[in-house]
Amino acid sequence: MTQDENRAAAEPRVEFDDSGRSTGIELTEDANHGGRTEPFDPNRIEVQPRNTTISLLLQRLQRGALDLAPDFQRRAGIWSKTNQSRLIESILLRIALPTIYAAENDDESWAVIDGVQRLTAITRFVDPAAIDAEPLRLSHMEYLAEYDGCTFEDLPGRLQTRILETELVILLIRRGTPEAAKFNIFARINTSGLPLSRQELRHALIPGQARDLLAELADSFDFLAATANSVSPDRMAEREMCLRFLAFRLTPPDHYVTQNFDDFLRAAMHLINGLSEQELDSLRGAFRYAMRASRLVFGPDAFRKQFKNGKRRFPVNKALFEVQAVTLSRLSPAEINALSAQPDVVSSKFMELMDDPAFYDSISSGTGAAATVGYRFQSLKDLFQKVLDA
Protein backbone atom coordinates (compact mmCIF):
# COMPACT_ATOMS: atom_id res chain seq x y z
CA MET A 1 0.00 0.00 0.00
CA THR A 2 1.12 3.55 -0.70
CA GLN A 3 1.66 6.01 2.12
CA ASP A 4 -1.58 7.75 1.17
CA GLU A 5 -3.47 4.45 1.24
CA ASN A 6 -2.02 3.66 4.66
CA ARG A 7 -3.18 7.02 5.95
CA ALA A 8 -6.64 6.56 4.49
CA ALA A 9 -6.95 3.11 6.01
CA ALA A 10 -5.56 4.06 9.41
CA GLU A 11 -8.06 4.42 12.25
CA PRO A 12 -8.18 8.16 13.04
CA ARG A 13 -7.28 9.12 16.58
CA VAL A 14 -9.83 11.30 18.34
CA GLU A 15 -10.07 13.39 21.48
CA PHE A 16 -12.27 12.04 24.27
CA ASP A 17 -14.55 13.70 26.78
CA ASP A 18 -14.75 12.99 30.52
CA SER A 19 -16.91 9.92 30.02
CA GLY A 20 -14.59 8.36 27.44
CA ARG A 21 -16.78 9.22 24.46
CA SER A 22 -15.44 10.70 21.25
CA THR A 23 -15.65 14.50 21.00
CA GLY A 24 -15.81 14.24 17.21
CA ILE A 25 -12.46 16.05 16.93
CA GLU A 26 -9.37 14.45 15.42
CA LEU A 27 -6.46 14.33 17.87
CA THR A 28 -3.65 16.55 16.63
CA GLU A 29 -0.45 17.77 18.23
CA ASP A 30 0.22 21.49 18.40
CA ALA A 31 3.88 22.46 18.56
CA ASN A 32 4.78 23.33 22.14
CA HIS A 33 1.07 23.55 22.97
CA GLY A 34 1.27 24.65 26.57
CA GLY A 35 4.99 23.99 26.75
CA ARG A 36 7.59 26.61 27.50
CA THR A 37 10.22 28.22 25.35
CA GLU A 38 11.96 29.67 28.42
CA PRO A 39 11.85 28.86 32.14
CA PHE A 40 9.75 30.82 34.63
CA ASP A 41 11.32 32.99 37.27
CA PRO A 42 10.34 31.09 40.42
CA ASN A 43 10.46 34.31 42.43
CA ARG A 44 7.44 35.57 40.45
CA ILE A 45 5.31 32.49 41.17
CA GLU A 46 3.28 32.81 44.37
CA VAL A 47 0.85 30.13 45.48
CA GLN A 48 -0.78 30.94 48.80
CA PRO A 49 -3.04 28.70 50.91
CA ARG A 50 -6.12 30.47 52.24
CA ASN A 51 -8.50 29.22 54.90
CA THR A 52 -11.94 30.75 54.51
CA THR A 53 -15.55 29.90 55.29
CA ILE A 54 -18.53 29.18 53.09
CA SER A 55 -20.11 32.39 54.39
CA LEU A 56 -17.13 34.51 53.31
CA LEU A 57 -16.99 32.86 49.90
CA LEU A 58 -20.67 33.59 49.36
CA GLN A 59 -20.03 37.22 50.26
CA ARG A 60 -17.30 37.29 47.61
CA LEU A 61 -19.71 35.80 45.09
CA GLN A 62 -22.40 38.37 45.90
CA ARG A 63 -19.89 41.21 45.41
CA GLY A 64 -18.74 39.79 42.08
CA ALA A 65 -15.32 38.95 43.52
CA LEU A 66 -15.65 35.19 42.95
CA ASP A 67 -15.93 33.84 39.40
CA LEU A 68 -17.50 30.41 39.17
CA ALA A 69 -17.82 30.66 35.35
CA PRO A 70 -20.91 28.41 35.45
CA ASP A 71 -20.71 27.32 31.79
CA PHE A 72 -17.14 26.17 32.50
CA GLN A 73 -18.63 23.08 34.17
CA ARG A 74 -18.17 20.14 31.86
CA ARG A 75 -21.58 19.32 30.49
CA ALA A 76 -21.03 15.58 30.77
CA GLY A 77 -19.87 15.88 34.35
CA ILE A 78 -22.38 18.29 35.92
CA TRP A 79 -23.36 16.88 39.27
CA SER A 80 -26.76 15.35 39.72
CA LYS A 81 -29.14 16.53 42.42
CA THR A 82 -28.14 13.47 44.44
CA ASN A 83 -24.42 14.27 44.17
CA GLN A 84 -25.07 17.85 45.24
CA SER A 85 -27.16 16.67 48.16
CA ARG A 86 -24.46 14.25 49.28
CA LEU A 87 -21.97 17.12 49.27
CA ILE A 88 -24.22 19.12 51.61
CA GLU A 89 -24.59 16.01 53.76
CA SER A 90 -20.79 15.73 53.99
CA ILE A 91 -20.63 19.32 55.22
CA LEU A 92 -23.33 18.62 57.81
CA LEU A 93 -21.38 15.56 58.93
CA ARG A 94 -18.25 17.75 59.25
CA ILE A 95 -16.35 15.76 56.61
CA ALA A 96 -13.49 17.87 55.21
CA LEU A 97 -13.87 18.85 51.58
CA PRO A 98 -11.03 18.66 49.02
CA THR A 99 -8.85 21.69 48.38
CA ILE A 100 -10.17 24.31 45.95
CA TYR A 101 -7.81 25.87 43.41
CA ALA A 102 -8.23 29.45 42.24
CA ALA A 103 -6.34 32.27 40.55
CA GLU A 104 -6.37 35.88 41.72
CA ASN A 105 -7.18 38.44 39.02
CA ASP A 106 -5.78 41.95 38.81
CA ASP A 107 -8.89 43.33 40.54
CA GLU A 108 -8.35 40.83 43.41
CA SER A 109 -11.33 38.71 42.35
CA TRP A 110 -10.83 34.94 42.32
CA ALA A 111 -11.36 32.67 39.31
CA VAL A 112 -12.12 29.16 40.49
CA ILE A 113 -10.35 26.48 38.48
CA ASP A 114 -10.94 23.31 40.46
CA GLY A 115 -13.95 23.21 42.74
CA VAL A 116 -16.50 24.89 40.49
CA GLN A 117 -19.08 22.15 40.86
CA ARG A 118 -18.62 21.92 44.63
CA LEU A 119 -19.04 25.66 45.12
CA THR A 120 -21.95 25.77 42.66
CA ALA A 121 -23.75 23.02 44.60
CA ILE A 122 -23.15 24.82 47.91
CA THR A 123 -24.36 28.14 46.48
CA ARG A 124 -27.40 26.54 44.91
CA PHE A 125 -28.35 25.22 48.36
CA VAL A 126 -27.50 28.25 50.53
CA ASP A 127 -28.03 31.22 48.19
CA PRO A 128 -29.44 30.11 44.81
CA ALA A 129 -30.28 33.68 43.79
CA ALA A 130 -26.55 34.47 43.68
CA ILE A 131 -26.16 32.25 40.62
CA ASP A 132 -29.73 32.57 39.33
CA ALA A 133 -30.39 28.88 40.01
CA GLU A 134 -33.32 26.84 41.23
CA PRO A 135 -33.07 26.16 44.99
CA LEU A 136 -31.62 22.78 45.84
CA ARG A 137 -33.85 20.47 47.87
CA LEU A 138 -31.89 17.70 49.50
CA SER A 139 -32.59 14.19 48.25
CA HIS A 140 -31.31 10.66 48.69
CA MET A 141 -29.40 11.53 51.85
CA GLU A 142 -27.49 8.53 53.14
CA TYR A 143 -27.11 9.29 56.87
CA LEU A 144 -29.38 12.30 57.36
CA ALA A 145 -32.45 11.04 55.56
CA GLU A 146 -34.71 13.04 57.88
CA TYR A 147 -33.67 16.15 55.93
CA ASP A 148 -34.69 14.81 52.52
CA GLY A 149 -36.79 17.44 50.78
CA CYS A 150 -35.35 20.29 52.85
CA THR A 151 -34.00 23.57 51.54
CA PHE A 152 -31.41 25.60 53.46
CA GLU A 153 -34.17 27.62 55.12
CA ASP A 154 -35.86 24.41 56.31
CA LEU A 155 -32.80 23.30 58.30
CA PRO A 156 -32.52 24.01 62.03
CA GLY A 157 -30.56 27.16 62.79
CA ARG A 158 -27.64 25.24 64.26
CA LEU A 159 -27.20 23.32 60.99
CA GLN A 160 -27.44 26.48 58.93
CA THR A 161 -24.66 27.93 61.08
CA ARG A 162 -22.61 24.77 60.71
CA ILE A 163 -22.74 25.10 56.92
CA LEU A 164 -21.96 28.81 56.86
CA GLU A 165 -19.02 28.41 59.25
CA THR A 166 -17.55 25.39 57.48
CA GLU A 167 -13.94 26.12 56.57
CA LEU A 168 -12.60 25.51 53.09
CA VAL A 169 -8.97 25.42 52.00
CA ILE A 170 -8.16 27.36 48.87
CA LEU A 171 -4.82 27.30 47.07
CA LEU A 172 -4.67 30.71 45.46
CA ILE A 173 -2.25 31.64 42.71
CA ARG A 174 -1.64 35.30 43.46
CA ARG A 175 -1.87 38.10 40.93
CA GLY A 176 1.54 39.00 39.61
CA THR A 177 2.28 35.39 38.79
CA PRO A 178 2.89 35.28 35.00
CA GLU A 179 -0.20 34.13 33.13
CA ALA A 180 1.73 31.41 31.33
CA ALA A 181 2.89 30.10 34.71
CA LYS A 182 -0.71 29.98 35.93
CA PHE A 183 -1.66 27.87 32.93
CA ASN A 184 1.29 25.59 33.48
CA ILE A 185 0.42 25.09 37.15
CA PHE A 186 -3.26 24.43 36.57
CA ALA A 187 -2.52 22.09 33.67
CA ARG A 188 -0.75 19.85 36.17
CA ILE A 189 -3.76 19.64 38.47
CA ASN A 190 -5.77 16.44 38.14
CA THR A 191 -9.27 17.87 38.48
CA SER A 192 -12.12 15.43 38.94
CA GLY A 193 -9.92 12.62 37.62
CA LEU A 194 -9.03 14.30 34.31
CA PRO A 195 -6.76 17.27 33.59
CA LEU A 196 -8.50 20.34 32.25
CA SER A 197 -8.32 20.96 28.53
CA ARG A 198 -6.40 24.03 27.36
CA GLN A 199 -9.62 25.78 26.35
CA GLU A 200 -11.22 25.05 29.72
CA LEU A 201 -8.22 26.75 31.32
CA ARG A 202 -8.44 29.72 28.97
CA HIS A 203 -12.12 30.04 29.74
CA ALA A 204 -11.53 29.97 33.49
CA LEU A 205 -8.50 32.26 33.61
CA ILE A 206 -9.41 34.86 30.98
CA PRO A 207 -12.80 36.35 31.83
CA GLY A 208 -14.41 38.90 29.57
CA GLN A 209 -16.46 39.21 26.40
CA ALA A 210 -14.31 36.65 24.57
CA ARG A 211 -15.98 33.96 26.66
CA ASP A 212 -19.43 35.05 25.55
CA LEU A 213 -18.43 35.43 21.91
CA LEU A 214 -16.93 31.95 21.71
CA ALA A 215 -19.99 30.41 23.36
CA GLU A 216 -22.23 32.28 20.93
CA LEU A 217 -20.31 31.21 17.82
CA ALA A 218 -19.95 27.59 18.94
CA ASP A 219 -23.70 27.37 19.48
CA SER A 220 -24.64 29.14 16.24
CA PHE A 221 -26.59 27.45 13.49
CA ASP A 222 -23.85 28.14 10.97
CA PHE A 223 -21.15 26.40 13.04
CA LEU A 224 -23.36 23.45 13.90
CA ALA A 225 -24.40 23.02 10.27
CA ALA A 226 -20.84 23.32 8.92
CA THR A 227 -19.58 20.68 11.37
CA ALA A 228 -22.67 18.49 10.90
CA ASN A 229 -23.41 18.69 14.64
CA SER A 230 -20.54 16.25 15.13
CA VAL A 231 -18.43 18.15 17.67
CA SER A 232 -19.11 17.45 21.33
CA PRO A 233 -19.04 20.52 23.61
CA ASP A 234 -17.92 18.57 26.68
CA ARG A 235 -14.27 19.70 26.67
CA MET A 236 -14.87 23.09 24.99
CA ALA A 237 -13.14 21.81 21.86
CA GLU A 238 -15.76 23.55 19.73
CA ARG A 239 -14.91 26.88 21.39
CA GLU A 240 -11.23 26.34 20.73
CA MET A 241 -12.04 25.83 17.06
CA CYS A 242 -13.91 29.13 16.98
CA LEU A 243 -11.03 30.80 18.83
CA ARG A 244 -8.53 29.50 16.26
CA PHE A 245 -10.57 31.11 13.49
CA LEU A 246 -10.82 34.42 15.32
CA ALA A 247 -7.13 34.37 16.23
CA PHE A 248 -6.04 34.03 12.59
CA ARG A 249 -8.59 36.64 11.46
CA LEU A 250 -7.07 39.08 13.95
CA THR A 251 -3.49 38.03 13.26
CA PRO A 252 -3.05 36.94 9.61
CA PRO A 253 -1.14 33.67 9.18
CA ASP A 254 1.80 35.42 7.51
CA HIS A 255 2.19 37.51 10.70
CA TYR A 256 2.20 34.44 12.95
CA VAL A 257 5.75 34.07 14.29
CA THR A 258 5.39 32.48 17.73
CA GLN A 259 6.35 28.88 18.36
CA ASN A 260 3.88 28.56 21.25
CA PHE A 261 0.36 28.10 19.96
CA ASP A 262 -1.14 28.27 23.43
CA ASP A 263 0.35 31.74 23.97
CA PHE A 264 -1.11 32.76 20.60
CA LEU A 265 -4.63 31.66 21.52
CA ARG A 266 -4.46 33.27 24.94
CA ALA A 267 -3.31 36.53 23.37
CA ALA A 268 -6.26 36.33 20.97
CA MET A 269 -8.73 36.07 23.87
CA HIS A 270 -7.19 39.15 25.50
CA LEU A 271 -7.37 40.98 22.18
CA ILE A 272 -11.04 40.06 21.73
CA ASN A 273 -11.77 41.31 25.25
CA GLY A 274 -10.60 44.76 24.15
CA LEU A 275 -12.63 45.01 20.93
CA SER A 276 -15.54 47.35 20.40
CA GLU A 277 -19.04 46.06 19.67
CA GLN A 278 -18.60 47.09 16.05
CA GLU A 279 -15.40 45.08 15.79
CA LEU A 280 -17.10 42.09 17.43
CA ASP A 281 -19.93 42.31 14.90
CA SER A 282 -17.36 42.28 12.11
CA LEU A 283 -15.86 39.08 13.50
CA ARG A 284 -19.30 37.52 13.84
CA GLY A 285 -20.04 38.32 10.22
CA ALA A 286 -16.72 36.89 9.03
CA PHE A 287 -17.33 33.71 11.01
CA ARG A 288 -20.83 33.20 9.62
CA TYR A 289 -19.57 33.86 6.11
CA ALA A 290 -16.74 31.33 6.56
CA MET A 291 -19.05 28.63 7.87
CA ARG A 292 -21.48 29.03 4.98
CA ALA A 293 -18.66 29.15 2.45
CA SER A 294 -17.14 25.96 3.90
CA ARG A 295 -20.44 24.14 3.46
CA LEU A 296 -20.78 25.41 -0.11
CA VAL A 297 -17.24 24.51 -1.16
CA PHE A 298 -16.56 21.30 0.78
CA GLY A 299 -20.05 20.08 1.61
CA PRO A 300 -20.24 17.38 4.29
CA ASP A 301 -16.45 16.90 4.13
CA ALA A 302 -15.66 20.38 5.40
CA PHE A 303 -12.78 20.39 7.91
CA ARG A 304 -12.08 16.67 7.39
CA LYS A 305 -9.21 14.81 5.77
CA GLN A 306 -9.96 13.28 2.40
CA PHE A 307 -8.00 10.59 0.56
CA LYS A 308 -8.33 9.22 -2.95
CA ASN A 309 -8.73 5.66 -1.75
CA GLY A 310 -10.36 6.49 1.57
CA LYS A 311 -13.74 4.98 2.41
CA ARG A 312 -14.25 6.22 5.94
CA ARG A 313 -15.36 9.69 6.93
CA PHE A 314 -12.75 11.30 9.13
CA PRO A 315 -13.57 13.37 12.21
CA VAL A 316 -13.27 17.15 12.17
CA ASN A 317 -9.65 18.32 12.19
CA LYS A 318 -8.95 21.57 14.11
CA ALA A 319 -6.08 22.65 11.86
CA LEU A 320 -8.20 22.06 8.76
CA PHE A 321 -11.02 23.99 10.38
CA GLU A 322 -8.88 27.06 10.84
CA VAL A 323 -7.15 26.93 7.46
CA GLN A 324 -10.27 26.23 5.40
CA ALA A 325 -12.49 28.67 7.28
CA VAL A 326 -9.99 31.53 7.45
CA THR A 327 -8.89 31.17 3.82
CA LEU A 328 -12.45 31.04 2.53
CA SER A 329 -13.41 34.03 4.69
CA ARG A 330 -10.89 36.10 2.69
CA LEU A 331 -12.47 35.23 -0.69
CA SER A 332 -15.21 37.24 -2.37
CA PRO A 333 -18.77 35.92 -2.81
CA ALA A 334 -18.06 35.55 -6.53
CA GLU A 335 -14.99 33.43 -5.82
CA ILE A 336 -16.94 31.28 -3.34
CA ASN A 337 -19.64 30.72 -5.95
CA ALA A 338 -17.02 29.78 -8.55
CA LEU A 339 -15.45 27.22 -6.20
CA SER A 340 -18.80 25.79 -5.09
CA ALA A 341 -19.75 25.32 -8.78
CA GLN A 342 -16.82 22.88 -9.12
CA PRO A 343 -17.09 20.59 -6.05
CA ASP A 344 -15.51 17.62 -7.79
CA VAL A 345 -12.51 19.68 -8.92
CA VAL A 346 -12.03 21.15 -5.43
CA SER A 347 -12.29 17.70 -3.86
CA SER A 348 -9.83 16.19 -6.35
CA LYS A 349 -7.32 18.99 -5.83
CA PHE A 350 -7.67 18.70 -2.05
CA MET A 351 -7.02 14.96 -2.14
CA GLU A 352 -3.92 15.65 -4.21
CA LEU A 353 -2.84 18.10 -1.53
CA MET A 354 -3.33 15.40 1.10
CA ASP A 355 -0.71 13.38 -0.83
CA ASP A 356 1.83 16.04 0.08
CA PRO A 357 3.63 14.76 3.22
CA ALA A 358 4.45 18.30 4.33
CA PHE A 359 0.81 19.40 4.15
CA TYR A 360 -0.39 16.23 5.86
CA ASP A 361 2.07 16.79 8.69
CA SER A 362 1.07 20.45 8.95
CA ILE A 363 -2.46 19.43 9.94
CA SER A 364 -1.50 16.37 12.01
CA SER A 365 1.52 17.11 14.19
CA GLY A 366 3.39 20.20 15.21
CA THR A 367 0.41 22.17 13.91
CA GLY A 368 1.29 25.27 15.94
CA ALA A 369 4.81 25.78 14.60
CA ALA A 370 5.20 28.94 12.52
CA ALA A 371 6.59 27.04 9.52
CA THR A 372 3.74 24.52 9.41
CA VAL A 373 1.09 27.22 9.93
CA GLY A 374 2.48 29.18 7.01
CA TYR A 375 2.76 26.09 4.84
CA ARG A 376 -0.82 24.89 5.26
CA PHE A 377 -2.33 28.34 4.73
CA GLN A 378 -0.26 29.03 1.62
CA SER A 379 -0.96 25.56 0.24
CA LEU A 380 -4.72 25.92 0.51
CA LYS A 381 -4.62 29.47 -0.85
CA ASP A 382 -2.70 28.17 -3.87
CA LEU A 383 -5.19 25.33 -4.33
CA PHE A 384 -8.15 27.68 -4.49
CA GLN A 385 -6.31 29.99 -6.85
CA LYS A 386 -5.53 27.13 -9.24
CA VAL A 387 -9.21 26.16 -9.37
CA LEU A 388 -10.28 29.76 -9.91
CA ASP A 389 -7.68 30.29 -12.65
CA ALA A 390 -8.55 27.13 -14.54
Secondary structure, DSSP 8 states (H G I E B T S, - for coil): --HHHHHHHS---EEE-TTS-EEEEE--B-TTTT--SS---GGG--EEEEEEEHHHHHHHHHTT-EE--GGGS-GGG---HHHHHHHHHHHHTT-----EEEEE-TTS-EEEEE-HHHHHHHHHHH-GGGGT-------S-SS-GGGTT--GGGS-HHHHHHHHT-EEEEEEE-TTS-HHHHHHHHHT--GGGS---HHHHHHHHS-SHHHHHHHHHHTSHHHHHHTTT----TTSHHHHHHHHHHHHHHS-GGG---S-HHHHHHHHHHHHHT--HHHHHHHHHHHHHHHHHHHHHHGGGTTB---TT--S---B-HHHHHHHHHHHHTS-HHHHHHHHT-HHHHHHHHHHHHT-HHHHHHTTBSTTSHHHHHHHHHHHHHHHHHHHH-
